[in-house]
């Protein structure tokens, strides 16, 4: 069982920044494809960003492109989501997800991932 734990959420004023973390168990973290999704009350889970296994590509939703950045530290088995210029519409629970399959390719759909964290709340005030 792979465990994913998100942290770094909080209450931030519009225009501010947050850095979300996703700590993963497992010694093969560098081979995982990783993704971030978010879900606001009453809305469907929405793709945010994804990164393929080490050396792979990245992809961002149009709504966050230029403001959100994925990075990963394989030595710490941790993925980060840097969020800049936060907007009220960014308010949601943010979920970290992993695909632990053999040489996984990034996916923009929840079905492309086999492990999920419990989420971290991001609230942006105007």
C-alpha positions as CSV (number, residue, x, y, z in Angstrom):
1,X,0.0,0.0,0.0
2,X,1.3,3.4,-1.0
3,X,0.4,6.2,1.3
4,X,0.1,9.8,0.2
5,X,-0.2,12.7,2.7
6,X,-0.9,16.2,1.5
7,X,0.0,19.3,3.6
8,X,0.5,23.0,3.2
9,X,-3.1,24.2,2.7
10,X,-4.6,27.1,4.6
11,X,-6.4,30.4,4.4
12,X,-4.7,32.9,2.1
13,X,-5.7,36.3,0.8
14,X,-6.1,36.6,-3.0
15,X,-2.8,37.3,-4.7
16,X,-0.9,35.3,-2.1
17,X,1.0,32.1,-2.5
18,X,1.0,28.6,-1.1
19,X,3.3,25.6,-1.5
20,X,1.5,22.2,-1.2
21,X,3.4,19.1,-0.4
22,X,2.6,15.4,-1.1
23,X,4.7,13.0,0.9
24,X,4.7,9.4,-0.4
25,X,5.7,6.2,1.1
26,X,7.5,3.6,-1.0
27,X,11.1,3.4,-2.2
28,X,10.3,3.7,-5.9
29,X,8.8,7.2,-5.8
30,X,11.0,8.3,-8.8
31,X,9.1,5.9,-11.0
32,X,5.6,7.1,-10.1
33,X,3.5,9.4,-12.3
34,X,2.0,12.1,-10.0
35,X,-1.0,14.3,-10.3
36,X,-2.8,17.1,-8.5
37,X,-6.6,17.4,-8.5
38,X,-9.0,19.7,-6.7
39,X,-12.6,19.6,-5.7
40,X,-14.8,22.6,-4.6
41,X,-18.1,22.1,-2.8
42,X,-20.8,21.1,-5.3
43,X,-18.4,20.6,-8.1
44,X,-16.7,17.7,-9.8
45,X,-13.1,16.8,-9.1
46,X,-11.0,18.8,-11.5
47,X,-7.6,18.1,-12.9
48,X,-5.0,20.6,-11.9
49,X,-1.5,19.4,-12.9
50,X,0.4,16.2,-13.5
51,X,4.0,15.0,-13.9
52,X,5.2,11.7,-15.4
53,X,7.7,9.4,-13.9
54,X,11.2,10.8,-13.5
55,X,12.3,12.3,-16.7
56,X,8.8,12.5,-18.0
57,X,6.6,15.4,-19.1
58,X,4.4,17.8,-17.2
59,X,0.9,19.2,-18.0
60,X,-1.2,21.9,-16.5
61,X,-4.9,22.8,-16.8
62,X,-5.5,26.0,-18.7
63,X,-7.0,27.5,-15.6
64,X,-3.8,27.3,-13.6
65,X,-1.1,27.5,-16.3
66,X,1.4,30.2,-15.5
67,X,0.5,30.2,-11.8
68,X,1.0,26.6,-10.6
69,X,4.2,24.7,-10.8
70,X,4.9,21.0,-10.1
71,X,8.2,19.9,-8.7
72,X,9.4,16.7,-7.1
73,X,12.2,15.7,-4.8
74,X,12.9,12.0,-5.3
75,X,15.4,11.9,-2.4
76,X,12.6,13.0,-0.1
77,X,9.8,11.1,-1.9
78,X,7.8,14.3,-2.0
79,X,6.0,16.2,-4.7
80,X,5.2,19.9,-4.5
81,X,2.7,22.2,-6.0
82,X,3.7,25.9,-5.9
83,X,0.7,28.1,-6.3
84,X,1.2,31.8,-7.0
85,X,-1.3,34.6,-7.4
86,X,-4.1,32.8,-5.7
87,X,-7.6,33.6,-6.8
88,X,-10.9,33.0,-4.9
89,X,-11.8,30.4,-7.6
90,X,-8.8,28.3,-6.5
91,X,-10.6,27.5,-3.2
92,X,-11.0,23.7,-3.0
93,X,-9.7,20.6,-1.4
94,X,-6.5,19.6,-3.2
95,X,-5.7,16.0,-3.7
96,X,-2.4,14.3,-4.5
97,X,-2.5,11.1,-6.7
98,X,0.0,8.6,-7.8
99,X,0.2,6.0,-10.6
100,X,2.6,3.3,-9.5
101,X,2.5,1.2,-12.6
102,X,5.4,0.3,-14.8
103,X,6.7,3.4,-16.6
104,X,3.4,5.3,-16.1
105,X,2.5,8.2,-18.3
106,X,0.8,11.3,-16.8
107,X,-3.0,11.4,-16.9
108,X,-5.5,14.2,-16.7
109,X,-8.3,11.9,-15.4
110,X,-8.8,10.3,-12.0
111,X,-8.8,6.9,-13.6
112,X,-5.2,7.3,-14.4
113,X,-4.1,7.0,-10.8
114,X,-4.3,4.1,-8.3
115,X,-3.4,5.9,-5.0
116,X,-4.9,9.0,-3.5
117,X,-4.2,11.2,-0.5
118,X,-6.9,12.6,1.9
119,X,-6.6,16.1,0.6
120,X,-5.6,19.5,2.0
121,X,-8.0,22.5,2.1
122,X,-7.0,25.7,0.3
123,X,-9.2,28.7,1.0
124,X,-8.6,32.0,-0.8
125,X,-10.3,35.2,0.5
126,X,-11.0,38.2,-1.6
